[in-house]
Amino acid sequence: MAEVTVGRLDHLGLIAGVIKDLRISEMIDARLEPDEREPITTGAAIAGMVLNGLGFAHCPPSLTPQFFANRPMEVLFREGVGAAHCNRFKLGRSLAAVDGYGGDGLLSELSVAICQQEGIDRRVQSLETTSLSLTGEYVPESEEQAIVIPQGSAKDHRPALKQAILELLVSQESGGPIFPQSGDGNSSDKTRFKERSGALIRSFSEAEAPRVLGADATL
């Protein structure tokens, strides 16, 4: 008698299908060379973190194997991938590889490549900044590419909460991110936009087609 195995797919099948159709894992692995000794690549590990983050809210990455315990891994990933492969050691090494490459740069490269691949119009763009509240310790190993994470989350009205700033340039057509940049939690829009305006003007003037940028009055 054949053995029947039941796994919960929920909405994750749709998310995994989009990741596969856009070839996000393959694009990541093309930039972060996989280790042949490991059962899953960095791209697959990041895809696992995306699935975990969209289905297992407010739980640490260390619990990712438990999240995938009753999931059909062969559907979400491929044959041979098990829940134990998404352990905290692999996820930690993957995050370290992304940090070494540059997280903002990696997201920007993937976003632009997907826009080109899907024919998304990038001529009209929107720029905005927002604050993100954080928990935990943030001690940079060096001063290179480090951002300051002070206390004082204005959005949440919690002065003891740590805060960072995210600047995001998105395509008006899709709402997809084109260029992200993390910044000091105590930086103001006036300072950031003043520093960024020159680079924005240069990138728009060098573009093949006319560009339109929408932003608030601070810019």
SVG drawing of the C-alpha trace seen along z (x, -y; Angstrom):
<svg xmlns="http://www.w3.org/2000/svg" viewBox="-3 -71 40 73">
<polyline fill="none" stroke="black" stroke-width="0.4" points="0.0,0.0 1.4,-3.4 2.3,-5.8 0.6,-9.1 2.3,-12.2 0.5,-15.5 2.2,-18.9 0.8,-22.3 1.4,-24.6 -0.9,-27.6 0.1,-30.8 3.7,-29.8 3.3,-28.0 2.4,-31.3 5.5,-33.0 7.8,-30.2 6.4,-30.2 7.2,-33.9 10.7,-33.4 11.3,-30.6 9.7,-32.4 11.9,-35.5 14.9,-33.3 15.8,-35.2 17.8,-32.4 19.8,-31.9 20.6,-35.6 21.8,-35.6 24.0,-32.5 25.5,-34.2 26.8,-37.0 27.5,-34.9 29.3,-31.8 27.8,-28.7 29.9,-26.2 29.6,-22.8 30.0,-21.1 26.7,-22.5 23.3,-20.9 21.6,-24.2 23.0,-27.4 22.9,-30.9 20.1,-31.8 18.0,-28.9 18.7,-29.9 17.6,-33.4 14.5,-32.2 13.8,-30.1 14.1,-33.2 11.7,-35.1 9.2,-32.2 9.7,-32.0 9.3,-35.8 6.0,-35.9 4.6,-32.9 6.1,-32.8 5.9,-36.3 7.8,-37.5 9.8,-34.3 13.6,-34.2 15.5,-32.7 16.8,-29.9 13.2,-28.4 13.2,-28.1 13.6,-24.3 10.5,-24.0 8.6,-26.2 9.4,-24.0 8.9,-20.7 5.4,-20.0 5.9,-21.8 6.3,-20.1 9.9,-21.1 10.1,-19.5 7.4,-21.9 8.8,-25.0 12.4,-24.2 13.4,-21.0 13.9,-17.3 16.5,-16.5 16.0,-19.7 14.9,-19.1 13.8,-21.4 17.1,-20.7 19.1,-22.3 17.6,-25.7 19.4,-25.7 20.7,-28.7 24.3,-28.0 23.5,-28.0 21.3,-31.1 24.0,-32.9 26.6,-32.1 24.2,-33.3 23.6,-36.6 27.3,-37.1 27.8,-36.5 25.2,-39.1 26.7,-41.6 30.1,-41.1 28.7,-41.7 26.6,-44.7 22.9,-44.2 21.7,-47.4 23.7,-46.9 22.5,-43.3 18.8,-44.3 19.3,-47.1 21.0,-44.8 18.2,-42.1 15.5,-44.7 16.9,-46.4 17.5,-43.0 13.9,-41.9 12.5,-45.2 14.4,-44.6 13.4,-40.9 9.7,-41.7 9.6,-44.9 8.7,-47.2 8.8,-50.9 11.4,-52.7 11.0,-56.1 8.7,-57.4 10.1,-56.8 9.2,-57.8 11.7,-58.5 10.9,-58.4 12.5,-57.7 11.1,-55.9 12.3,-54.9 12.5,-51.3 12.4,-50.2 14.9,-47.6 15.7,-45.4 18.9,-43.6 22.6,-44.6 24.3,-46.3 28.0,-46.5 29.8,-47.0 33.0,-45.0 34.6,-48.0 33.7,-51.6 33.6,-50.7 30.0,-50.9 28.6,-51.0 25.5,-53.0 24.6,-54.6 21.6,-53.0 20.6,-55.3 17.7,-55.1 14.5,-57.1 11.9,-55.7 9.7,-58.7 7.2,-56.7 6.4,-54.3 6.7,-57.0 9.1,-54.8 12.2,-56.8 14.0,-53.7 13.6,-51.8 16.5,-51.7 16.0,-53.2 17.5,-53.1 16.5,-55.0 15.7,-53.4 15.7,-55.5 13.9,-53.7 13.5,-54.6 10.7,-52.6 9.1,-52.3 5.7,-54.0 4.5,-51.3 5.1,-48.3 5.9,-49.7 9.0,-47.5 12.2,-48.8 14.9,-50.0 17.5,-51.5 17.5,-51.1 20.0,-52.7 20.2,-52.3 21.2,-55.3 21.9,-56.5 18.8,-56.5 19.3,-60.1 19.8,-61.5 17.2,-64.0 15.6,-64.0 17.1,-67.5 20.6,-66.2 20.1,-62.9 18.3,-64.5 21.0,-67.2 23.7,-64.6 21.8,-62.4 20.5,-65.1 23.8,-65.3 23.8,-61.5 20.2,-61.5 20.7,-64.3 23.6,-62.5 21.8,-59.1 18.8,-60.8 20.8,-62.8 22.8,-59.7 19.6,-57.6 18.6,-56.6 15.1,-57.9 13.7,-60.9 13.0,-60.3 10.5,-61.7 11.1,-61.7 8.4,-62.2 9.3,-63.1 8.1,-65.2 8.9,-68.9 12.1,-68.3 13.9,-67.2"/>
</svg>
